Amino acid sequence: MIEANPKADFLRYLQEARDALLWKLDGLSEYDVRRPLTPTGTNLLGLVKHVAGVELAYFGDTFGRPFFDKEPPPWWYTQDAEPNADMWATAEESREEIVGLYRQAWEHSDGTIETLALDATGHVPWWPEERREVTLHHVLVRVICDTQRHAGHADIVRELIDGSAGYTPDKDSLPAADRAWWENHHRRLERVARDAGGN
């Protein structure tokens, strides 16, 4: 009989998403990890910065375990930050600094997850008063969903940069095909889209 271990399941899926997101930065220039590739400015390093903040806030502040013991950075939710400040890196913020913060966030978050029961309650300070009380279980589901969502954004952004695709280095989740196959596939989909659109 297989014994259920929900925390281990949650941590495994959260770590998979974390690793997938960071892997998308590998081998890229400083320019490429920062450049905006959508009209709303989505960029790889900004995604990492954002999810670091998400983890530190939800697994830290929500459960009375703040990460920043001194003044938090100017982009932090408690500060008077400009909109979207957590979604891009300034020229002064290095890739190493942001990736390092994200890895520290993992350690801080994992400490909360390992210490508390899934039904432990916390309070999300930036939510409306009537919805602020949450369980660790709720927060875990929310953060896993958010991290996976942004890992998907990173998949697309990385493919736009240099054509690299796949979930992780060990599990690319794509058909085994060469460049010519993908080019033919792309042309086929374009034809289908035009036919369906009446063009």
FIZA-538738 format. One line per field, with one value per residue: x, y, z of N, C-alpha, C in turn. Coordinates in steps of 0.001 Angstrom, whole numbers, plus 500000, padded with zeros to 6 digits. Layout:
BEGIN
n.px = X;...
n.py = Y;...
n.pz = Z;...
ca.px = X;...
ca.py = Y;...
ca.pz = Z;...
c.px = X;...
c.py = Y;...
c.pz = Z;...
***
This chain:
BEGIN
n.px = 500841;500510;501616;500086;501517;501066;502516;505075;504417;503472;505814;507530;506332;506396;509174;509938;508790;510180;512830;512517;511892;514242;516099;515579;517085;519656;522708;522185;522698;523256;521660;519669;518330;516977;515530;512444;509843;507212;504282;503596;505942;507094;509744;512594;514301;512832;510571;511675;512421;509893;508597;510246;509609;506900;507032;508458;506709;504210;504919;506404;505762;502978;502776;503917;506693;508715;511027;512816;514770;515561;515247;513066;513491;513059;511099;509368;506211;505267;506290;506211;505989;506561;504114;504291;506919;508172;508494;510617;514147;516287;519062;520974;520514;521795;521916;522870;522268;519453;518767;520035;518510;516099;516780;517321;514777;513523;514642;513732;510954;510618;511305;509106;507079;507895;507839;505237;501857;499620;497100;497595;497087;497385;497832;497137;498474;498030;495642;492013;490341;488320;489078;491569;492507;494090;495002;498005;497938;496228;497810;500075;498984;498208;500705;502184;500625;500936;503718;504115;502611;504122;506476;505632;505261;507938;508877;507856;508963;511718;511842;511246;513542;515826;514962;515103;513474;511285;510622;512382;515967;516234;513746;512123;509593;508654;507964;510337;512118;513597;514943;513898;511525;510042;509824;508259;505990;505216;504590;502450;500545;500148;498912;496538;495406;494986;493166;491031;490418;489395;491104
n.py = 498815;502219;504924;507980;511192;514198;516661;516072;515587;518124;519660;518424;519038;521811;522279;521216;523071;525383;524678;524322;526918;528392;527092;528097;530379;529580;529766;532121;535545;538583;540581;539070;537705;539742;541178;542506;540579;540544;542588;543519;543445;541047;539141;537010;537198;538915;537342;535443;537087;537951;535517;534854;536876;536252;533753;534495;536298;534889;532455;533480;536246;535823;533757;534753;534786;536719;537419;539500;541087;543599;546663;546084;545414;548068;547286;545660;544417;545788;548267;551543;550943;551241;550339;546927;546573;544337;542689;542965;543433;545877;547782;547803;545546;542420;539386;537240;538118;538154;535492;534281;535330;534078;531385;531530;532121;529680;528080;529399;529220;526415;525819;526892;525250;522698;522984;523722;522489;521285;522348;524612;528025;531204;534710;536728;539677;541557;541012;541440;542161;540308;537950;537229;535193;532135;528724;526744;524738;525845;528015;526688;525329;527550;528903;526954;526745;529370;529504;527455;528536;530810;529545;528417;530759;531456;529346;530001;532560;531949;530268;532101;533646;532006;529651;527451;524820;522964;521210;520570;520023;517255;516287;516906;516878;517057;516035;513840;515311;516812;520013;520592;519116;520505;523009;522348;521496;523888;525426;523917;524283;527016;527074;525659;527397;529661;528604;527958;530486;531560;532649
n.pz = 500000;499189;501001;501722;501271;501451;501801;500823;498162;497375;497762;495914;493404;493523;493638;491172;489422;490188;489462;486696;485876;486559;484942;482440;482193;481727;479965;478609;477572;479475;478456;477078;479185;480346;478464;477215;475898;475252;474688;477229;478582;479537;480793;481314;483675;485220;485731;487455;489596;490388;491233;493347;495150;495521;496846;499192;500369;500638;501990;503985;505229;505481;507329;509615;509446;508465;505843;505300;507536;507933;506211;503544;499968;497471;495650;496976;498225;500482;500271;498729;495874;492311;489805;488802;489597;490587;488441;486747;486332;487614;486249;488193;489682;489841;487883;489406;491985;491985;491292;493432;495557;494975;495408;498148;498964;498449;500458;502747;502391;502291;504901;506292;505260;506088;508855;509663;510029;507464;507850;509273;510089;508487;507737;505043;504391;502342;501160;500909;503987;504791;503571;504364;506121;505797;504986;505257;503377;501407;500576;499576;497318;495821;495365;493999;491662;490677;490264;488385;486303;485642;484928;482575;481078;480907;479351;476816;476370;476368;474138;472159;472256;471545;470416;472083;473780;475975;479068;481267;481479;481559;480937;478326;477213;474605;471190;469675;467337;464416;463364;460795;460801;462748;461501;459267;460626;461845;459555;458599;460676;460412;457869;458463;460332;458728;456852;458560;459379;457120;455247
ca.px = 500000;501263;501200;499941;502375;500737;503579;506134;503893;503477;507208;508091;505822;506903;510582;510008;508490;511315;513967;512184;511980;515646;516800;515349;518114;520967;523361;521760;523410;522587;520608;518570;517523;516247;514784;511011;509467;505772;503907;503531;507290;507505;511158;512958;514807;511693;509740;512356;512293;508499;508270;510971;508768;505678;507342;508836;505524;503200;505406;507070;504919;501662;502847;504687;508110;509247;512378;513656;514814;515784;514423;512906;513863;512060;510037;508587;504797;504988;506853;505442;506683;505860;503442;505099;508329;508742;508471;511798;515349;516966;520449;521790;520241;522459;521285;523286;521535;518051;518745;520390;517334;515121;517226;517092;513326;513201;515031;512820;509631;510657;511284;507714;506307;508290;507541;503807;500888;498908;495930;498029;496524;498167;497061;497733;498246;497661;494310;490910;490229;487427;489664;492985;492896;494320;495778;499230;497498;495736;498938;500886;498326;498269;502069;502543;499942;501551;505064;503964;502140;505245;507409;505090;505634;509369;509030;507571;509955;513005;511740;511326;514918;516798;514383;515178;512163;511263;510279;513645;516992;516043;512385;511745;508152;508365;508277;511716;512049;514657;514512;513069;510189;509347;509497;507103;504851;504813;503923;501154;499630;499816;497926;495286;494856;494477;491955;489964;490065;488845;492103
ca.py = 500000;503466;505857;509357;512190;515406;517675;515651;515818;519571;520120;517917;519812;523176;522294;521004;524350;526274;524265;524583;528359;528821;526500;528918;531418;528991;529997;533367;536776;539505;541229;538161;537361;540935;541893;542260;539909;540683;543997;543897;543454;539784;538824;535860;537539;539484;536237;534872;538065;537927;534318;534950;537699;535498;532774;535142;536910;533902;531504;534232;537215;535256;532874;535391;534473;537627;537130;540701;541533;545049;547314;545274;546136;549055;546673;544784;544802;546709;549566;552333;550596;551500;549128;545912;546686;543010;541899;543251;543716;547118;547591;547604;544219;541421;538073;536437;538599;537740;534027;533982;535620;533024;530179;531781;532015;528247;527595;530014;528620;525008;525823;527092;524074;521562;523255;523876;521515;521788;523128;525807;529235;532422;535878;537383;541085;542397;540610;542072;541685;539154;536762;537141;533971;531021;527593;526437;523940;526785;528789;525790;525151;528829;529213;525994;527173;530608;529209;526701;529485;531631;528667;528344;532011;531374;528440;530729;533628;531346;529804;533292;534145;531201;528401;526381;524439;521797;521452;520584;519378;515806;515936;518017;516752;517374;514929;513789;515769;517752;521376;520555;518648;521599;524041;521837;521517;525293;525809;523223;524962;528306;526788;525307;528626;530505;527951;528122;531910;531972;533409
ca.pz = 500000;499119;502045;501224;501906;500693;501834;499897;496810;497134;497626;494666;492274;493652;493259;489730;488773;490472;488641;485291;485655;486573;483803;481253;482134;481435;478684;477964;477909;480397;477659;476780;480358;480777;477426;477187;474660;475035;474838;478644;479138;480150;480595;482137;484997;485944;486218;488619;490679;490835;492007;494623;496015;495838;497896;500451;500972;501030;502987;505036;505921;505772;508492;510684;509285;507442;505371;505402;508924;507904;505185;502326;498744;497068;494855;497842;498277;501590;499928;497761;494627;491060;489317;488118;489989;490860;487214;485925;487103;487282;485820;489392;490243;489008;487736;490552;493147;491894;491394;494824;496376;494728;496108;499571;499152;498534;501785;503712;502168;502692;506366;506700;504869;506919;510260;509943;509526;506287;508260;510022;509486;508372;507305;503874;504726;501204;500685;501645;505374;504941;502948;504735;506816;504864;505511;504514;502229;500395;500061;498755;496028;495114;494933;492954;490428;490202;489774;487132;485284;485198;484220;481216;480413;480620;478207;475572;476210;475983;472756;471307;472254;470792;469938;473081;474291;476838;480469;482005;480645;481564;480542;477452;476962;473209;470288;469175;465944;464063;463025;459584;461182;463430;460512;458522;461560;461983;458296;458562;461588;459800;456804;459107;460924;457630;456332;459550;459421;455833;454467
c.px = 500887;500720;501182;500874;502169;501838;504691;505685;503941;504896;507834;507629;506274;508357;510772;509776;509622;512485;513728;512354;513436;516418;516660;516363;519463;521453;522984;522600;522595;521427;519413;517738;516655;515314;513313;510596;507954;505437;503818;504886;507768;508944;511568;513410;513708;510768;510356;512223;510882;508207;509065;510147;507497;505958;507646;507636;504546;503686;506134;506101;503567;501663;503750;506161;508729;510704;513303;513624;515109;514832;514292;513282;512735;510910;509086;507168;504467;505505;505928;506093;505858;505169;504418;506577;508979;508848;509634;512958;515951;518402;521364;521586;520853;521638;521603;522499;520096;517918;519081;519226;516283;515518;517082;515604;512913;513468;514074;511432;509595;510662;509875;506908;506630;507870;506052;502977;500144;497678;496291;497503;497511;497263;497810;497466;497762;496316;493237;490704;489423;487997;491084;493399;492949;495039;497053;498883;497053;496897;499841;500281;498444;499666;502547;501908;500604;502934;505004;503512;503296;506342;506942;505373;507104;509654;508898;508619;511289;512957;511811;512759;515818;516269;514452;513800;512294;511056;511511;514704;516786;514681;511865;510271;507733;508642;509735;511674;513179;514055;513584;511648;509387;508976;508297;505842;504310;504055;502532;500136;499212;498764;496562;494619;494271;493204;490778;489495;489510;489801;492643
c.py = 501250;504433;507278;510286;513502;516455;517335;515862;517298;520069;519649;518755;521271;523239;522062;522309;525339;525962;524569;526063;528827;528292;527359;530059;530886;529330;531285;534551;537597;540222;540306;537793;538537;541516;541506;541668;539836;542165;544456;543758;542153;539451;537773;536232;538171;538412;535608;535806;538030;536703;534263;535759;536995;534512;533445;535772;535855;532928;532194;535099;536634;534422;533429;535073;535407;537315;538312;541198;543022;545639;546413;546084;547061;548471;545814;545311;545766;548115;550293;552152;550997;550215;548222;545929;545335;542146;542213;543616;545035;546806;547312;546229;543156;540143;537211;536824;538074;536225;533603;534233;534529;531731;530337;531686;530552;527734;528125;529376;527182;524877;525996;525823;522882;521744;523216;522725;522123;522617;524333;527048;530390;533534;536578;538883;541952;542004;541385;541384;540393;537860;536481;535839;532808;529895;527442;525631;524855;527540;527920;525603;526420;529107;528224;526398;528409;530337;528431;527625;530309;530800;528473;529609;531949;530428;529203;531806;533048;530858;530975;533821;533327;529847;527254;526108;523201;522180;521560;519921;517865;515363;517044;518002;517138;516154;514998;514130;516742;519093;521401;520109;519769;522714;523615;521863;522935;525752;525170;523919;526324;528112;526489;526548;529527;529928;528154;529570;532439;532773;532585
c.pz = 500000;500157;501488;502004;501148;500679;500848;498457;496458;496888;496325;493473;492332;493201;491763;488980;488984;489542;487163;484968;485611;485376;482555;481125;481659;480035;477982;478433;478903;479690;477478;478003;480813;479718;477390;475842;474450;475180;476294;479341;479753;479767;481625;483549;485853;486489;487465;489819;491263;491698;493315;495612;496441;496972;499230;501145;501478;502098;504141;505803;506334;507049;509598;510650;508239;507114;505594;506842;509029;506873;503957;501092;498279;496243;495687;498040;499410;501311;498952;496388;493412;490599;488569;488512;490247;489609;486272;486848;486654;486845;487012;490022;489328;488926;488962;491804;493131;491987;492823;495763;496203;495456;497632;499901;499267;499951;502855;503616;502654;504213;506907;506447;505777;508372;510570;509389;508345;506670;509137;509314;509509;507877;506179;504013;503569;500589;501442;503001;505499;504349;503414;505393;505830;505589;504691;503268;501094;499749;499182;497369;495196;494553;493867;491632;489834;489599;488468;485997;484742;484537;482780;480423;479994;479460;476901;475324;475757;474538;471780;471207;471342;470316;470923;473649;475151;478277;481352;481117;480522;481036;479630;477050;475544;472338;469838;467686;465675;463647;461805;459908;461827;462451;459673;459378;461705;460730;458198;459453;461045;458709;457418;459687;459854;457041;457269;459626;458102;454978;453316
***
